[in-house]
């Protein structure tokens, strides 16, 4: 099992985060010492216990992201992300930009 760090965004729920990353709300709660009613808040960092990191189809760029670290995070090829998004320079992305990661 792998442990990922995830920063909670506005509108996130423990259930939705668990579904997206292929784990359970209870496993996330246990990994982070959360007690019922399992309240989470934007900006909170959670540790996510996951079996297999699935690549999302799209990704919203966050501050500090680079195309290289996004590719590494999901085990994708840099060249594929660049081609899917018509990016000529991998160093020019901005927070809030939506990148396509897979077809």
N, C-alpha and C positions, 0 to 999 in steps of 0.2 A: 504494500500500500504506500502510496506517495502522499506527501503533505504539501499542499499549496497554500500560499497566502492570498487572500482576497479582501479587497476593500469594499465594504458595503456601499451601494449607491442609493440615492433616493428612490423609493418605490420597491426596493428589494424586499423579499420575504425569505425566511429561512427555507421554506418549502421550495420556492422558485430557484434559489441558489442550489439547493440539493439536487433538484431535477436537472438543472443545466449541467452540473458537474458529475452526474451519475453517482450520487451518494445519497444518504438519508438525512433528514433534519436531525434525527436523534444522534447520528454519528458526528455531525457538526457540533451539536450542543455539547456532547461528551468531550470532544476535542478542545472545546473552548471554555469549559466549565460553566456553561450557561444553565440557569435553573428556570423552571416554568415561571412565567409564560414565554420564555425564550425571546425576550425583546432584543432586537438589534436596531442599530441606528446608522445613518449615513456617516461615512468616514471611519467607522469601526473596522478594525482589521480582524479577520477570522482566519483560522487555520482550517483547511478543508481536507479531510482524509478521502482520497480518491483512488480507485483501482486503476483506472485508465483515463488519461486526459483526452477528451474528445475535442476535436477542432470545431469551433463554431463556424458557421458559414460567413458571418460578418463579425467585425470587431470595431468597437468605438475607441478611438485613440485617446489615451489618458496622458496627462502631463508626465514627461519623462520617458514615454515610450519611444522606441525606435523600431523600424521595420525589422531589423535584425533580431532584437529581443522578442518581438512578437512571433517571428518565425521560429525561433528557438523554443519559446514557451509551448508552442503547439506542435513542434516537430515537423514544420513545413519548410519547403525550399524558398529561400529569399527570392529567387528569380521568378517563381510562380506568383508570389504576392505582388511583385513589381508589375508583371505582365497583366494580371487580372485587374489591376487598378491604373494601368497606363502611367505608372510612375517612372520617370527617367532618373530621378535622383533619390536614392533610398534615405537620404538625410533630411528630406523636406516633407514632413508630415506635421499635422497640428492637432492639438486636443479638440475632440469633438468630431474629427473627420471619421467617416465610416469607411473601413477597408473591407473589401471582399477577400476572404481567405481561401475558400474552396469553391468549386463550380457547383 
